Amino acid sequence: MQNSNLKENSKQSDDRGYWFVRTNYGENYLDFTKNNFIAIGYNEIDINLLNSYLYLKASAPKQVMEFLKTKNYSNRKAFYAGHQLVRFAGEIKKGDIIISPSKDSKILAFGIISSNKPFEVDVKDNSSISSSYRKRWRVKWMNRESRQHLNPYLYQIFNTRHIITNIGKYSMYIDPYIHDAYFKNDQYYLSLRIKQSDAIPLSDLMVFDEVLSVVGDFVDEANLNFSVDDVKFRINVQSPGDLLLYGSKIVFALGFLIVAINGGGIEIPKLGFKLKTNGVLQSITHYLDHKVSRELKRSIKEKLDNMKIDNPKDIGQILNELNKDGDDFQE
């Protein structure tokens, strides 16, 4: 059953957009990321006039094009600008995901559009310390990643030379850079970052078989309506890389177990571990303490340490939200 009350910061909207927004060869990257916005040029047209053209729907780009031609734009430049401006003001929306590159695309910033609509600021075109682009969207930047550690599936986005490109077809590979635990399309997702840069022994990768075995035994003992067969995964085989687990809510119980064994703990704001989940999380802790051998726990932790797997930082927020919904961890 879909949990309808998960907050937007962990429930990924099924219809959100994904956009690659360039920074004028990196020139605007620091301003964008430091001051929390993205922007587009073509200052000859202001946001109010641009918005008025959006009501024309399909003919909006042509109307913008005709206006820019009155500002001495060539047909080709006006045509391109018209489509990019309409995309910026009319297609991007609050909640959409933005990726913006630094100079030479060495670093990528990942963020979420946080303003309700685009706005305009008064800036000097000859400013040397900030972007001269006036039309903007407010952005909450969530993460930064170096190109060399990027999921290889995302290398395709660099092939486009447009100012703004729709990259929605890569959403599955982008979402984990926003949150490492989230709900989307009736599935629960947990992303684990493997930071080991050397080749990973197959025996270390088998740790997930051990973890699933522990979860499976716990599910059987607790008589929960789940199966470890509900859990699927995708792995970025390069190292460092990412392991994406997805399926039923048992995925989050698996994440809790990994944190419990790996150390570091989970903070559930104001509630500690007094959850309304029929004691499932407390039961996992009790199960680990009393039913799982010390040797198996040590084996799991050593392999997690070998792969330098980060604890998923968003799992505590997710469990807190499920708790506030009175979730019983059943389908």
N, C-alpha and C positions, 0 to 999 in steps of 0.2 A: 504493500500500500504506500503510495506517495505521501511523504511528509510535507504538508502544505505550509508549515510555518517556519521552515528553515530560513534564516536571514539571507538577504541578497548577497552578503559577502561570502557565503559558503554554498548558496544555492545558485548554480550557474544557470542563467536564463536560457531557455531553449532557442529563443529568437534573437539573442544578442549578436551584434556584428563584430567582426574582427578586421582591423585595419592596420596596414603598414604605412606609416606617415613619415616621409623623409624630412630631413633637417637642413636642407640646402648644403649638402656635402659635409654635414657635421657642424656647420657654423652656428646653428641655433640649438644644438643639443644641450649644452649646459644651461642656457636660458630656459628651455622647455622643462628640463628635469629639476632645476633648482627652484623655479617659480611656478611649477605645476600647471602647465598648459601645453597645448599644441596650437599651431596657427598656420595660416595660409596667406600668401601675398596678394598681388593684384589689388593694391590699395586704391586704385582708381574707382572701384565700386565699393560702396559701403554696405554694411550688413543689412540695413533697412531696405535698401533697393534690392539687394540680392534676395532677401526673404520675400519681397513682393513678387519676384519672378517665380519663386517656388510654387506658388498657387497655380501656375500655368502647366504644372505637371510635365508631360513629355516635351513640351515646347520650351521649357525653362532654359536648357542649355543654349538653344538658338537665340533666345532673347538676350541672355547674358553676352553671348557672342556679338550680337549686333550692337549692344551698348559699348563693348570694349573696342569695337572697330571705330567708334566715334572718338576714341582716345588714342587713335593712331596705332592700334594693334593690327598686325597683318591677319589675313584670313586664317592662316594656319595657327598662329599663336592664340588668336581669339577663340577658335574652335576648341583647342586644347584647354585653355583657361576656363571656358564656359562649363565644360564637363567636370573639371576638377572642382570648381567652385560649387556647383550644384551638389556634387558628391559630399563636399565638406559641410555645407550648410543644410542639405536636405536629406542625406542618407545616414550620416553619423548621428547617433542618439545617446542619451544618458544610459550608462551601463555597458556600453560597447567597450571592447578591448582594443588598446592601442599598443603598437610596437614602434619605437622610434630608434634609429641608429645614430651612434656617434660618428666621428670622422673615420672614414675607411671601414665603417661598420664593425669596428673592433669590439664595441660594447652595445648591447641592445637593452633599452629600457622598456619594461612592460607595465602598462597602467590601465586604469578604468576611467572612462568619461564620467565626471561627477557633476557637471552643470546640466541644468534642464534644457538649455538652448545655447547656441553660439552667441558670442557677444563681441563688442568692438572696444578697443582702447585707443587712446590718443598717444601715438609715439612719433618720434622724429625719424624720418627715413634715413638720415645719415648717422644714426646712433651706432657707435662702434662697440658698445658693451651689452646690448640687448637686441633681440629680434625687432626688426622694423615692421613685421607683419601685424596688422591690426585686428583681423578677424580671428577669433580664438574660441577654443573649448577649454574648460577647466578639466584637469586630469589628476587623479590620485595615483601616483606611481607606486607600484607594488613590489617590483623586483628589477634587478639588473643581472645580465648574464653575458659573459664573454662569448664572442663568436666561436672560439675554439672548443667551448664546452656545450655548444648548442646542439639540440637534437638534430641529426642529419636531415630529417624530413623537412626542417625549416630552412635549409639552405636555399630552397627553391624561391623563397620570397625575395632574395637578392637579385633575381633575374629581371625584375620589373624596374623600370626607370621612372615610373610615374610618381608624382608627389604623394598621391593617396591611392592605395591599392587594396581591394577587397581580398582578404586572405582567409575567409571563412572555411575553406576546404581543409585548412590545417588546424582547425579548432582543437581537435583531440590532442595535438602536440603542443598547443599553446596554453591550454587551461592549467597544466601543472606548474607553469611559471607564475601563475596568479595565486593559486591556493594548492596546498599539497593534500588537502582533504576536502571533498566537495560532493554535491549531489547534482546530477544533470541527466535529463532524458530517462528518468525512472531508474537510474543506476547510481550506485555509490562508488566514489573513486578515492583511491589513496595512492599518492605518488611518493616513492622513496628514492632519494638521491644517493647514488653510489659514487663516492668521491675518490675511490682508489684509482690511481692513474696507471698502475702496472696491470699486466694481464691477470685476470681473476681465475684462480683454480676452480675447476668444475665442482670440487668438493665444497668450496665456499658457497657457490650458488645453490647447492643442495640444502642450504639453511632454510629456504622457503618451504621445502618439503617437510622439514622437521617442524617448522612453525605451524604449517597446515595440519600436521598430524596432531599437535597439541590442541589446536583449535577444534579439530574434528572430535577428539576424545572429550573435550570439554562440552561441546554441543550435545553429544550423545548423553553425557552424564546429567547435564542440565535440562535435557528433554526440550531443547529449543527447535523451532521449526525451520532449521537451516541445514544446509549440507556444504561441505567444503567444495563440492562440485559447482556451487554457486559462484565461486571466485574464479575470475579469469585474469589474464595478465598480458601486457605488452612490455617488451624490454628493448631499450636502446642498447645494442650490443657493444657499442664502443665504450671505453672506460677512460674518464668518468662518464657516467650515463645515468639513465633513469629507469626505474621499474614502476610500471603503472598497474595497480591492482584494481579491479572493478567488479561489480556484481551487486549482491544484496547487502543489507546492513551489517552482515557478519564481517565485511571488509573493515569496518571501523573497529569492531572488536579485535580483529587481527592487528590493526594499527596500535590499539591500546596494549595488546600483549607484547608487541615488539618494543614499545617504549618501556613497559614494565620490566622486561628482561634487559634491555639495553641501558637502562638507567636514565635519570633525568626527570622522571615523573611527569605528570599531567596536572596542570592547574585548572580546576573547575571553579570559576569565579563565584565566591560567596557560599558555595555549596559543598566544598570538599568532595568527598565521594558518597555523600548521602543522596543518591540518585533515585528517581522514580522508575527505574528500569527493572523492577522486580529483583534488584540486587545483582544484576548480571555482571556489572563491572567489579563489584566487591567479590562476587563469586569467582571471577577470573583470577583476581588477586589471591583469593583463598586457594583456588585450584593450583596455581603456580607454587604457592608456599608449601602445600601439603601433598599434592598428587604428582607433581612433575619432579623427576629426579634431579639432584644437584648436578649430576654429570651432563644431563641433557641441556639444562639451562646454561651451564658453562660452555658447552659445545656451541649452542646458538649464539651466545654473546661473543665468543671468540670469532665466529665467522662474520657476524655483523661488524665487529671491530676491524677485522681484516679488510672488509670492503669499505670501511669508513662510511657507513650509512648514517645519515643525519636522522634524528628523531623527527617525525612529521609535526611541525609546529602548530598546525591548524586543528589537530585532532581534538584538543581540549575544548576549543570553541564549538566544534561540531557536537561533541558529547553533551556540552552544556545546553545547546539549543534543543537537542533531542530530549534532554531532561526536562526543560521548561515546557515541552509539548506533552509531557507525561508518556513518552514513548515506551513501549514494552518490549522493544527489540524483536517483535514478531512481525511477520508479513501480514 
